[in-house]
């Protein structure tokens, strides 16, 4: 799906997350199980989700409601990058405080937008 992303860029993103203490704490509580609740979606969001491939829809439904809501708050460009992250990193990012989240996004964007990506 993300053919333009190479392994080194994703390894760099993973390294950025590994250096973030809040991510480590958040990962302890993230298991790939069905979300306890599903975030309420607008009709437009529901239509967008229905257009996704089945595997992407299933993955989205496994995220906690907070992560689902956070996904919809992202720009289209960040939504694409969000899919390149592991589910545990998605959950961790969605639970971060805003200043830490923006710092992490800056790292993700610089790695994915670099000429090697």
Secondary structure as GFF3:
##gff-version 3
##sequence-region A 1 117
A	DSSP	alpha_helix	7	18	.	.	.	ID=ss1
A	DSSP	alpha_helix	21	27	.	.	.	ID=ss2
A	DSSP	alpha_helix	43	51	.	.	.	ID=ss3
A	DSSP	alpha_helix	54	62	.	.	.	ID=ss4
A	DSSP	alpha_helix	65	73	.	.	.	ID=ss5
A	DSSP	alpha_helix	76	84	.	.	.	ID=ss6
A	DSSP	alpha_helix	87	95	.	.	.	ID=ss7
A	DSSP	alpha_helix	98	112	.	.	.	ID=ss8
###
